[in-house]
Amino acid sequence: MIEKIDNYIRGFNLLPKMQGILDFSLEKKNTTIEYLEFSGRNIPKYINEFWTAKQKQASSLQEVAYRACFKPQLPRFFIELLTSEGDVVYDPFLGRGTTVIEAGLLARNVIGNDINPLSKILSKPRISLVNVKDIEERLKKIPINYNLKSDLDLSMFYHPKTEKEIVSLKEYLLNKNLDSVDEWIQMIATNRLTGHSKGFFSVYTLPPNQAVSAKRQIIINKKMNQVPEYRNIKELIFKKTQNLLKNITEKEKNNLKKINGNSIFINKDARETKEINSSSVDLTITSPPFLDVVQYSQDNWLRCWFNGIDTDLISKKITMSKNIEDWVAVMSEVFKELYRITKKNGWVAFEVGEVRGGKIRLDEHVIPIGIEAGFNCFGIVINKQNFTKTSNIWGIKNNNFGTNTNRIVLFYK
């Protein structure tokens, strides 16, 4: 099995997987092998373009914005390579649910965990899936009370009428035993609170994965010379529902139905997941928090308010290691737990990056952590994709070419 996977990665060529796509910027690439010496052993580094956004249009079901998330093509590569239908795929740092959604679409059973309760809100409903007609009917029945007032000043984000609709929906969701239809509406509303187009509830602000404070939004409004206009939240929720479901195939719908009843979602510290049975997971794919690069609680303050979540309480629980020593200590405990729950011959794909300007390569710190926990290190899979980045935010234009790199440390038990 190990030799077979090694041969596959060494001989990998992306082009045959991209039939029907004419892109002359692409060329046939062979996998480059380099080695990292560790404890007298050479750990292979497989460098190639193993996946790309052009390879396969990601499912519309993945289009829920969130900070610090990888592209669906990354987990799909490892799910297809290392598992079969019915196997269990786990993500201990769930985020917006990219891994579990991709696994579900491929008929793998899923377990998702994140200490941030917003992750379950954004992920679980898309595994359960819904009927568009049911959403339409439920939205009609949700009462709107235009006399309700928010306990926060949100006038810099919303038209007064829109704000009352949001508060009404919030009250409805927090005071009801939610079924799958309600959970879907909750997910969409949470995702639509703020954004940079008319598809969101708010006036123009930063993209939805870059939440701003109320003070910062006031500055943006002055700079943009804008005043919040009315947005009908029920219409926007229904429209987003249609968009999320627009390109799901019948096979993918059936796959989600197969695994829905077995899906598990947990809100726990990834070091302590007693709800997951020992030796039960075939493949873990995840991207852990990186040395306080992303301030989750600050980014999600408005989403937490809408869902009745105590932001201060959650931020205290979320691990934000400020130095590599603390980060290694936490991830060592995570790997011990991953070793417990992983099946014999099971895998862990641990996506890490180069943080702080490339001065710290987390993959080189992860290898000894995984080995100490009991895993074998298969190697480091480095996906390099050339891209053109165009940025035009607040009048700043930045056109340049670069390389988008994912570094995945691959272990097996």
C-alpha positions as CSV (number, residue, x, y, z in Angstrom):
1,M,0.0,0.0,0.0
2,I,2.8,2.5,1.0
3,E,4.8,1.7,-2.1
4,K,1.8,2.0,-4.3
5,I,1.0,5.5,-3.0
6,D,4.6,6.5,-3.2
7,N,4.7,5.4,-6.9
8,Y,1.4,7.2,-7.6
9,I,2.7,10.5,-6.2
10,R,6.1,10.2,-7.8
11,G,4.5,9.7,-11.2
12,F,1.6,12.1,-10.8
13,N,0.6,14.2,-13.8
14,L,-2.3,16.7,-13.3
15,L,-3.1,17.1,-17.0
16,P,-5.0,13.8,-17.7
17,K,-7.3,14.7,-14.8
18,M,-8.2,18.0,-16.5
19,Q,-9.7,16.7,-19.8
20,G,-11.8,19.2,-21.6
21,I,-10.0,22.2,-20.0
22,L,-8.0,24.2,-22.5
23,D,-5.5,26.3,-20.6
24,F,-2.2,26.9,-22.4
25,S,-0.6,28.2,-19.2
26,L,-0.6,24.7,-17.9
27,E,2.1,22.2,-18.8
28,K,3.0,18.7,-17.9
29,K,4.9,18.5,-14.7
30,N,6.8,15.7,-13.1
31,T,7.0,15.3,-9.3
32,T,10.2,16.7,-7.9
33,I,11.7,14.8,-5.0
34,E,13.8,16.5,-2.3
35,Y,14.7,15.2,1.1
36,L,14.6,16.5,4.6
37,E,17.0,14.7,7.0
38,F,15.4,13.8,10.3
39,S,17.0,11.5,12.9
40,G,19.2,9.8,10.4
41,R,16.4,9.3,7.9
42,N,15.6,11.1,4.7
43,I,12.0,12.3,4.7
44,P,10.8,12.7,1.0
45,K,9.3,16.0,-0.1
46,Y,7.0,15.5,-3.1
47,I,6.7,18.7,-5.0
48,N,4.2,19.1,-7.9
49,E,0.9,20.7,-8.9
50,F,-1.3,17.9,-7.4
51,W,-4.5,19.9,-7.6
52,T,-5.7,23.3,-8.8
53,A,-8.9,25.3,-8.7
54,K,-9.1,24.7,-12.5
55,Q,-8.9,20.9,-12.0
56,K,-12.6,20.6,-11.0
57,Q,-15.1,23.2,-10.2
58,A,-15.7,22.8,-6.4
59,S,-19.2,22.0,-5.5
60,S,-21.5,25.0,-5.0
61,L,-22.2,23.5,-1.5
62,Q,-18.7,24.6,-0.5
63,E,-19.4,28.3,-1.1
64,V,-19.6,29.4,2.5
65,A,-17.0,32.0,3.4
66,Y,-14.7,31.7,6.4
67,R,-11.3,32.7,7.5
68,A,-8.2,30.5,7.1
69,C,-9.8,27.7,5.0
70,F,-8.1,25.7,2.3
71,K,-9.6,24.9,-1.1
72,P,-11.8,21.8,-1.5
73,Q,-9.4,20.3,-4.0
74,L,-6.9,19.7,-1.3
75,P,-9.0,17.3,0.9
76,R,-10.5,15.7,-2.3
77,F,-7.0,14.7,-3.4
78,F,-6.3,12.8,-0.2
79,I,-9.8,11.4,0.2
80,E,-9.8,9.9,-3.2
81,L,-6.2,8.6,-2.8
82,L,-6.4,7.1,0.7
83,T,-10.0,6.1,1.4
84,S,-13.0,4.2,-0.1
85,E,-16.7,4.8,0.2
86,G,-18.0,4.3,3.7
87,D,-14.6,5.0,5.3
88,V,-14.4,7.6,8.1
89,V,-12.9,11.0,7.4
90,Y,-12.2,13.4,10.3
91,D,-11.3,17.1,10.8
92,P,-10.3,18.1,14.3
93,F,-10.1,21.8,13.4
94,L,-13.3,22.0,11.4
95,G,-13.5,25.6,10.4
96,R,-16.2,26.1,7.8
97,G,-16.3,22.3,7.1
98,T,-14.4,22.0,3.8
99,T,-13.0,18.6,4.6
100,V,-16.2,17.0,5.8
101,I,-18.4,18.5,3.1
102,E,-16.0,17.1,0.4
103,A,-15.9,13.7,2.2
104,G,-19.7,13.6,2.4
105,L,-20.0,14.4,-1.3
106,L,-17.7,11.4,-1.9
107,A,-19.8,9.1,0.3
108,R,-17.4,8.9,3.2
109,N,-18.7,9.0,6.7
110,V,-17.6,12.2,8.5
111,I,-16.6,13.5,12.0
112,G,-16.0,17.2,12.5
113,N,-14.8,18.9,15.6
114,D,-14.0,22.5,16.5
115,I,-13.9,24.3,19.8
116,N,-15.6,27.2,18.0
117,P,-19.4,26.4,18.0
118,L,-19.8,28.4,14.8
119,S,-18.1,25.6,12.9
120,K,-20.9,23.2,13.6
121,I,-23.4,25.9,12.7
122,L,-21.7,26.4,9.3
123,S,-21.0,22.8,8.5
124,K,-23.7,20.3,9.8
125,P,-26.6,21.7,7.8
126,R,-24.8,21.1,4.5
127,I,-24.3,17.4,5.4
128,S,-28.0,17.1,6.2
129,L,-29.0,19.0,3.1
130,V,-32.5,20.4,2.5
131,N,-35.3,20.8,0.1
132,V,-35.5,24.3,-1.5
133,K,-39.3,24.2,-1.2
134,D,-39.1,23.4,2.6
135,I,-36.8,26.5,3.0
136,E,-39.2,28.7,1.1
137,E,-42.2,27.5,3.2
138,R,-40.4,27.9,6.5
139,L,-39.2,31.4,5.7
140,K,-42.8,32.4,5.2
141,K,-43.7,31.2,8.6
142,I,-40.9,33.0,10.6
143,P,-42.5,36.0,12.3
144,I,-40.9,39.5,11.8
145,N,-41.5,42.0,14.6
146,Y,-40.6,45.5,13.5
147,N,-40.8,46.7,17.0
148,L,-37.8,44.7,18.2
149,K,-34.6,46.5,18.9
150,S,-31.0,45.2,19.0
151,D,-29.0,45.2,22.2
152,L,-26.1,46.5,20.1
153,D,-25.8,49.5,17.9
154,L,-25.6,48.0,14.4
155,S,-26.7,51.1,12.5
156,M,-23.4,51.3,10.7
157,F,-24.0,47.9,9.1
158,Y,-27.8,47.7,8.6
159,H,-30.8,49.7,7.5
160,P,-33.2,50.0,10.5
161,K,-35.8,47.7,8.8
162,T,-33.1,45.1,7.9
163,E,-31.8,45.2,11.5
164,K,-35.3,44.4,12.9
165,E,-35.6,41.5,10.5
166,I,-32.2,40.2,11.7
167,V,-33.2,40.6,15.4
168,S,-36.5,38.9,14.7
169,L,-34.8,35.9,13.1
170,K,-32.3,35.8,15.9
171,E,-35.1,35.6,18.5
172,Y,-36.9,32.9,16.5
173,L,-33.7,30.7,16.3
174,L,-32.6,31.1,19.9
175,N,-36.1,30.3,21.3
176,K,-36.8,27.2,19.2
177,N,-35.8,23.5,19.1
178,L,-34.2,23.7,15.7
179,D,-34.9,21.1,13.0
180,S,-32.7,20.6,9.9
181,V,-34.6,23.3,8.0
182,D,-34.1,25.9,10.8
183,E,-30.4,24.9,11.0
184,W,-30.0,25.5,7.3
185,I,-31.6,29.0,7.7
186,Q,-29.4,29.7,10.7
187,M,-26.3,28.7,8.7
188,I,-27.2,31.0,5.7
189,A,-28.1,33.9,7.9
190,T,-24.8,33.6,9.9
191,N,-22.9,33.6,6.6
192,R,-24.9,36.5,5.2
193,L,-24.5,39.0,8.1
194,T,-21.8,41.1,6.4
195,G,-20.1,41.2,3.1
196,H,-19.1,43.2,0.0
197,S,-22.1,42.7,-2.3
198,K,-25.9,43.1,-2.3
199,G,-26.2,39.4,-1.5
200,F,-25.4,40.2,2.1
201,F,-27.6,41.8,4.8
202,S,-25.1,44.7,5.4
203,V,-24.0,47.8,3.6
204,Y,-20.7,47.3,1.6
205,T,-17.9,46.2,4.0
206,L,-15.0,43.8,3.8
207,P,-15.5,40.3,2.4
208,P,-17.5,38.1,4.9
209,N,-14.3,36.2,6.0
210,Q,-12.8,39.5,7.2
211,A,-15.2,40.9,9.8
212,V,-14.6,44.5,11.0
213,S,-15.5,46.3,14.2
214,A,-18.4,48.8,14.4
215,K,-15.8,51.6,14.7
216,R,-14.0,50.5,11.6
217,Q,-17.3,50.2,9.6
218,I,-18.1,53.8,10.4
219,I,-14.8,54.8,8.9
220,I,-15.5,52.6,5.8
221,N,-19.0,54.2,5.4
222,K,-17.5,57.7,5.4
223,K,-14.8,56.7,3.0
224,M,-17.3,55.0,0.6
225,N,-19.9,57.8,1.2
226,Q,-22.5,55.2,1.9
227,V,-25.5,54.7,4.1
228,P,-27.0,51.2,4.7
229,E,-29.9,50.4,2.4
230,Y,-32.7,48.0,3.0
231,R,-32.0,44.4,2.4
232,N,-34.8,41.8,2.6
233,I,-33.2,39.0,4.6
234,K,-35.7,36.3,3.7
235,E,-35.2,36.9,0.0
236,L,-31.4,36.8,0.4
237,I,-31.5,33.6,2.5
238,F,-33.6,31.9,-0.2
239,K,-31.4,33.1,-3.0
240,K,-28.2,31.9,-1.2
241,T,-30.0,28.5,-0.7
242,Q,-30.5,28.2,-4.4
243,N,-26.9,29.1,-5.1
244,L,-25.5,26.6,-2.6
245,L,-27.6,23.8,-4.2
246,K,-27.3,24.8,-7.8
247,N,-24.7,22.2,-9.1
248,I,-25.1,19.3,-6.7
249,T,-25.5,16.1,-8.8
250,E,-28.1,13.4,-7.9
251,K,-25.2,11.1,-7.0
252,E,-23.8,13.6,-4.6
253,K,-27.3,14.1,-3.0
254,N,-27.6,10.3,-2.6
255,N,-24.1,10.1,-1.1
256,L,-25.0,12.7,1.5
257,K,-28.2,10.9,2.3
258,K,-26.2,7.7,2.8
259,I,-23.8,9.2,5.4
260,N,-26.0,11.8,7.0
261,G,-27.3,9.5,9.8
262,N,-23.7,8.6,10.7
263,S,-22.2,12.0,10.7
264,I,-20.8,13.3,14.0
265,F,-20.2,17.0,15.0
266,I,-18.4,17.9,18.2
267,N,-17.5,21.2,19.9
268,K,-14.4,20.1,21.9
269,D,-10.7,20.8,22.4
270,A,-9.0,18.6,19.7
271,R,-6.8,17.1,22.5
272,E,-9.9,15.6,24.3
273,T,-12.4,14.0,22.0
274,K,-13.8,11.1,24.0
275,E,-16.8,11.0,21.8
276,I,-14.7,9.5,19.0
277,N,-14.0,5.7,19.4
278,S,-10.5,4.5,19.5
279,S,-9.2,3.1,16.1
280,S,-12.3,4.3,14.2
281,V,-10.9,6.9,11.8
282,D,-9.5,6.0,8.4
283,L,-8.2,9.5,7.4
284,T,-7.7,12.8,9.2
285,I,-7.3,15.9,7.0
286,T,-6.9,19.2,8.8
287,S,-5.3,22.6,9.0
288,P,-4.6,23.7,12.6
289,P,-4.5,27.2,13.9
290,F,-1.1,28.9,13.2
291,L,0.6,30.9,15.9
292,D,-2.1,33.5,16.4
293,V,-2.1,34.5,12.7
294,V,-5.9,34.6,12.7
295,Q,-8.0,36.1,15.6
296,Y,-11.0,33.9,15.4
297,S,-13.1,35.7,18.1
298,Q,-12.5,39.1,16.7
299,D,-13.4,38.0,13.2
300,N,-16.6,36.3,14.4
301,W,-18.0,38.8,17.0
302,L,-21.1,39.6,15.0
303,R,-21.8,35.9,14.1
304,C,-21.4,35.1,17.8
305,W,-23.9,37.8,18.7
306,F,-26.4,36.5,16.2
307,N,-26.1,33.0,17.6
308,G,-26.1,33.9,21.2
309,I,-22.5,32.7,21.7
310,D,-20.3,34.3,24.4
311,T,-17.3,35.6,22.4
312,D,-15.1,36.1,25.4
313,L,-15.7,32.5,26.6
314,I,-14.9,31.0,23.2
315,S,-11.8,33.1,22.7
316,K,-10.4,31.9,26.0
317,K,-10.9,28.2,24.9
318,I,-9.4,28.7,21.4
319,T,-5.6,27.9,21.4
320,M,-3.7,30.9,20.0
321,S,-0.1,30.0,20.7
322,K,2.2,33.0,20.4
323,N,5.4,31.1,20.0
324,I,6.5,27.9,18.3
325,E,7.3,26.1,21.6
326,D,3.7,26.6,22.9
327,W,2.3,25.6,19.5
328,V,4.4,22.4,19.5
329,A,3.3,21.5,23.0
330,V,-0.4,21.8,22.0
331,M,0.0,19.9,18.7
332,S,1.8,17.1,20.5
333,E,-1.3,16.5,22.6
334,V,-3.5,16.7,19.5
335,F,-1.3,14.0,17.8
336,K,-1.6,11.7,20.8
337,E,-5.4,11.9,20.4
338,L,-5.2,11.4,16.7
339,Y,-3.1,8.3,17.2
340,R,-5.7,6.9,19.6
341,I,-8.6,7.3,17.2
342,T,-6.8,6.4,13.9
343,K,-7.2,2.8,12.6
344,K,-4.3,0.6,11.9
345,N,-3.1,1.5,8.3
346,G,-5.0,4.8,8.7
347,W,-3.7,8.2,7.6
348,V,-3.3,11.8,8.8
349,A,-2.8,14.6,6.3
350,F,-1.7,17.7,8.3
351,E,-1.7,20.9,6.3
352,V,0.7,23.5,7.6
353,G,2.2,26.6,6.1
354,E,5.2,28.9,6.2
355,V,4.3,31.5,8.8
356,R,6.0,34.9,9.7
357,G,7.4,35.5,6.3
358,G,8.6,32.0,5.9
359,K,10.9,32.2,8.9
360,I,9.1,29.3,10.5
361,R,8.3,26.1,8.6
362,L,5.8,24.3,10.6
363,D,6.1,21.0,8.6
364,E,9.6,20.6,10.0
365,H,8.2,20.9,13.5
366,V,5.2,18.6,12.8
367,I,7.3,15.6,11.7
368,P,8.9,14.9,15.2
369,I,5.5,15.5,16.9
370,G,3.8,12.9,14.7
371,I,6.6,10.3,15.1
372,E,6.7,10.8,18.8
373,A,3.0,10.1,19.0
374,G,3.6,6.8,17.2
375,F,2.9,7.5,13.6
376,N,5.2,6.8,10.6
377,C,6.0,9.8,8.5
378,F,5.3,9.1,4.8
379,G,6.6,12.4,3.6
380,I,5.7,16.0,2.9
381,V,3.4,16.7,-0.1
382,I,3.9,20.2,-1.4
383,N,1.4,21.5,-3.9
384,K,2.7,24.4,-5.9
385,Q,0.3,26.4,-8.1
386,N,1.2,29.4,-10.1
387,F,-1.3,32.2,-9.9
388,T,-1.9,35.8,-10.7
389,K,-3.1,37.9,-7.7
390,T,-5.1,41.1,-8.3
391,S,-5.9,43.2,-5.3
392,N,-8.0,46.3,-5.4
393,I,-9.1,47.2,-1.9
394,W,-9.5,50.8,-0.9
395,G,-7.8,52.0,-4.1
396,I,-4.7,49.8,-3.8
397,K,-3.8,47.8,-6.9
398,N,-1.3,45.0,-6.7
399,N,-0.9,42.9,-9.8
400,N,1.8,40.3,-9.5
401,F,2.6,36.7,-10.2
402,G,3.5,34.3,-7.4
403,T,3.2,30.7,-6.1
404,N,0.4,29.4,-4.0
405,T,1.9,26.7,-1.8
406,N,0.3,24.1,0.4
407,R,2.5,21.9,2.6
408,I,0.9,18.7,3.9
409,V,2.8,16.4,6.2
410,L,1.5,12.8,5.6
411,F,1.6,10.2,8.4
412,Y,0.3,6.6,8.6
413,K,-0.3,4.2,11.5
